[in-house]
Amino acid sequence: MDNLQKYVENYLEYCQVQKRLDEKTLRAYRTDLTQFCEYTPRNDVLEITPEILENFLGNLHQKYEPKTAKRKIASLKALFRYFEYKNLIMQNPFTKLQIKFREPVLLPKTIPLYTVETFLSTIYQQASNAKTDYQQRNALRDAAVIELLFATGVRISELCSLSTDDVNLFDRTILIYGKGSKERKIQIGNDDVINILKKYKSDFNNEIQNCGYFFANQKGRKISEQSVRRMINKYTSLAAINLHITPHMFRHTFATSLLEADVDIRYIQQMLGHSSITVTEIYTHVAMSKQRDILTTKHPRKNFQI
């Protein structure tokens, strides 16, 4: 194994054992750093110059969207900080680089509330019209999944990773292990959501106990993120909704709806599990209906007599 590849493997092990990063983050790091190892003509970390890094970064910008390039650069910078920490290099070549590029602001895509209502109604209708027990149980589970996504703004990865003990329907709370293994607890405030979760848990008790996760399929296995995406596509089609809906759009809709209802943004930040308020502030750009209401009812021009 080459010198550089060996140290990359050591770094990934450090990220897993010491930093306790989740599997998804580790996979992304491995992909990004393997790409760099394959690109660079040098196999010794001491031979990697600012010029090599500069050429690699230029290649990233040509190949990828700004957001993806930014992530790959962050992975590489973290690797070289590790090299510094382990005294594998005398000077970090990144210190001689000026990395500045404008990342376009992409506003979060939300789902109109009437569409969310139609979406949920379609699932419940499927449950009531089901011709087999298998179809009825699937629709029950699907309703519980979507209701929790919308009720809490939880990420799809967090939802699929909920263990049996993480969901307390008596206290009406879920315990979430977010990015960086940060814990947060979210209250479930709606009685209808609690009721469907209780009904699902009772019906799927054997499957839940079999796999140890709260959301399970009828084979007694943990549901996957891909199965949730397929589920959403299925009901989008059944409801004849002319919109591509993703799991993360329920999270965006959750946050935007609360912001439009005058909920303090710091409460929203806490519920979403954002480490920085600047991440949450993106939702202030999409709360247009609230802005429209304010400017229609509060602006002094409406009182002019002309």
Salt bridges, closest charged atoms under 4 A:
GLU9 OE2 - ARG30 NH1 2.84
ASP32 OD1 - ARG71 NH2 2.55
ASP32 OD1 - LYS72 NZ 2.90
GLU47 OE1 - ARG42 NE 3.78
GLU103 OE1 - LYS70 NZ 3.15
ASP142 OD1 - ARG141 NE 2.96
GLU158 OE2 - ARG155 NH1 2.50
GLU158 OE1 - ARG184 NH2 2.81
ASP191 OD1 - ARG172 NH2 2.84
ASP203 OD1 - ARG137 NE 2.55
GLU207 OE2 - ARG137 NH2 3.04
GLU225 OE1 - LYS24 NZ 3.32
GLU225 OE1 - ARG229 NH2 3.79
ASP262 OD2 - LYS290 NZ 3.24
